[in-house]
């Protein structure tokens, strides 16, 4: 039997219509990862603020930071 040399083997053109373009899928996955990461960071910051001030109300936090100023 004769073995075919891979360097001389014929390669056929790939029919691009049979394959999906991966770029839209990659972009959607990236958007999901960025969204989840942003949400996680926002929740971590909110938790830190709540632990420090006991509230998430902006007016109460500002009153605690600037006790002499009242609206």
C-alpha positions as CSV (number, residue, x, y, z in Angstrom):
1,X,0.0,0.0,0.0
2,X,1.2,3.5,-0.6
3,X,0.9,6.3,1.9
4,X,0.0,9.7,0.6
5,X,2.3,12.6,1.4
6,X,0.3,15.2,3.4
7,X,2.2,18.0,1.7
8,X,1.0,16.9,-1.7
9,X,-2.6,16.0,-0.7
10,X,-5.4,17.9,-2.4
11,X,-7.3,20.3,-0.2
12,X,-10.8,21.3,-1.3
13,X,-12.2,24.8,-0.8
14,X,-14.4,25.1,2.2
15,X,-18.0,25.9,1.4
16,X,-18.5,29.0,3.6
17,X,-22.3,28.7,3.3
18,X,-22.3,25.6,5.4
19,X,-20.7,27.3,8.4
20,X,-22.0,30.0,10.7
21,X,-20.1,33.2,11.2
22,X,-18.9,33.0,14.9
23,X,-18.4,36.7,15.3
24,X,-22.0,37.6,16.3
25,X,-22.0,34.8,18.8
26,X,-18.7,35.9,20.3
27,X,-19.9,39.5,20.5
28,X,-23.1,38.4,22.3
29,X,-21.2,36.3,24.8
30,X,-18.9,39.2,25.4
31,X,-21.8,41.5,26.0
32,X,-23.3,39.0,28.5
33,X,-20.0,38.7,30.4
34,X,-19.5,42.5,30.5
35,X,-23.1,42.9,31.7
36,X,-22.9,40.3,34.5
37,X,-19.5,41.7,35.6
38,X,-20.9,45.2,35.8
39,X,-23.9,44.0,37.7
40,X,-21.6,42.1,40.2
41,X,-19.5,45.2,40.7
42,X,-22.5,47.4,41.3
43,X,-23.9,45.0,43.8
44,X,-20.6,44.7,45.6
45,X,-20.3,48.5,45.8
46,X,-23.9,48.8,47.0
47,X,-23.3,46.2,49.7
48,X,-20.2,48.1,50.9
49,X,-22.2,51.4,51.0
50,X,-25.0,49.7,53.0
51,X,-22.5,48.2,55.5
52,X,-20.9,51.6,56.0
53,X,-24.0,53.8,56.2
54,X,-26.8,51.4,57.1
55,X,-28.9,52.6,54.1
56,X,-28.8,53.1,50.4
57,X,-30.8,56.3,50.5
58,X,-28.8,59.1,48.9
59,X,-30.2,61.9,51.1
60,X,-29.4,60.0,54.3
61,X,-25.9,59.2,53.2
62,X,-25.3,62.8,52.2
63,X,-26.6,64.0,55.6
64,X,-24.2,61.7,57.3
65,X,-21.3,62.8,55.2
66,X,-22.2,66.5,55.6
67,X,-24.0,66.9,58.9
68,X,-24.1,70.7,59.0
69,X,-25.9,71.1,55.7
70,X,-29.7,70.5,55.6
71,X,-31.9,70.9,52.6
